[in-house]
């Protein structure tokens, strides 16, 4: 007999039932989520590229997953090399803070210099989170033009994802 009056077998059966109950609870807790695939990342980048080319802009276009790791990077011919890292950092910033990098640019322009101390926050337009089912699944970062141009090209990529989600593709 154990201290609470239950035998070993009763305790073992109770523990098994408890684990089964807890396991069922975990199945309810674990969520199914959408993830950014290479195929979708390429389509997002293609839309951003089309917007850039339509306007004769040269840019780097980076699409990252929800952890900030690059899934796809593209460079339009003649893009300044310094924009490579900037496009990655814009995308990562958008994932880390779940907001467009323009929000930081606007705060800085409004005099909130504390933004400069936020690790990973890039206060330059061109990084936008990619959303599905109300959750951040990644981000796009564009660099090579002015802030507004980068933002416009990135928004074209976001619009492509939204269209894919709407169409169920």
Secondary structure, DSSP 4 states (H G I P E B T S, - for coil): --TTS--HHHHHHHHHHHHHHHHHHHHHHSPP-----HHHHHHHHHHHHHHHHHTT---EEEEEETTS-EEEEEE-TT--TTHHHHHHHHHHHHHHHTS-HHHHHHHHHTT-GGGGGSTT---SS-EEEEEETTEEEEEEEEESS-HHHHHHHHHHHHHHHHHHHHHT-
